[in-house]
Amino acid sequence: MSRFAPIYLDNHATTRPDPRVVAEMMPYLTEVYGNPASRTHAFGWDAEKAVEAARARVAALIGARPHEVVFTSGATESDNLAIKGALEFYRERGKHVVTVATEHKAVLDTCRRLEREGHAEVTVLRPLASGLVDMEMLRRAVRPDTVLVSVMHANSEIGVIQDLCAVGAIAREAGALFHTDAAQSFGKVPIDVDAMNVDLLSLSAHKVYGPKGVGALFVRVKDRRVRLAPQLDGGGQERGFRSGTLNVPGIVGLGAAAEIAGAELATESTRIFALRERLREKLIAELDEIRVNGDLERRLPGNLNVSFGCVEGEALLMSLKDVALSSGSACTSASLEPSHVLRAIGVRDELAHGSIRFGIGRFNDAAEIDAVAERVITEVRRLRAQSPLYRRLSAQTRTMETA
């Protein structure tokens, strides 16, 4: 039996719902159960009022107008609606899409499917070694027939934060729509859709201490009205963009999570950043042959993606059963292939296989960080002691030092 209680450091995969969020949701699971589309009685009116209040809370956190927020089942659906909906509606303008090799699979796989079916021509940009987009490369990639530029705000594996203001300016100058997957950044770093020239923005509640199964898509109306072809047909809910009975408890939870995140963003990000640096410094002080993947300055406060040389990541994860970690995005963790994100920034396959993502969040504390650092250092040393490759590298290092 481990002497450590289980510790959760996989907050990029999902977050524990904040008790304050759950408390706001409860009445809409039990007492206020009406359908917000029912406009003839108080049960529906109360549900609709709750939905609109949540819509305003989400909009406030990203600098949008409430009627620009379309509720969905999460960021994956929002990504699909944004990309497929834009290409279908604006197909007379063109079918070219520009995106980045480090995007979430919800963007990359959607683009690939559209390309296979002949509905899109896709340019996938390779990022810099830091994980950041090369703005000159992006500028050259945009064409007169480019309908959409899709660049993730904060990467789900390496936590790198893109300069959306610069990306948005390039897209706007070319007359293209700008979509960003902000699932990881929503509620964790400041977002202003107007300043960033964002036309479409995807987000999920469960990444920001809200419930699973609910999210939203920002669809710009101010300055340039963005139109999308709906991907679900039915009752015409959500301004016709997304039919289906609304998940009122989930939407209330998303609204509550957004308001809490906005109120606590500055203090929480500072505290979480300090925890991340505490972990990083401990690992670097005690272990050699390690690499932090992605830019350290433009990065989510709670993200640390580390490659441990001469260690298999899956073996390390299996030896840390009392710590919840991952070797990449939760949506692709079943794959044995090296992370497409790490490959895209030039990490060698052997190092990519030895990479671990630490996701620090609201409910972690310094004692947990210290315990995890101790466990990781111990297990890396144990696994390396069994590695002939590490022994050879150590011998070579000692030879160089004495030469």
PyMOL commands that set and color helices and strands:
alter all, ss='L'
color gray80, all
select helices_A, chain A and resi 19-30+42-62+66-68+75-89+105-116+135-141+164-174+238-240+248-286+313-319+330-332+340-344+349-352+366-385+388-402
alter helices_A, ss='H'
color red, helices_A
select strands_A, chain A and resi 7-8+69-72+96-100+121-125+146-150+177-181+200-204+215-219+290-292+303-308+323-324+355-359
alter strands_A, ss='S'
color yellow, strands_A
deselect
rebuild
show_as cartoon
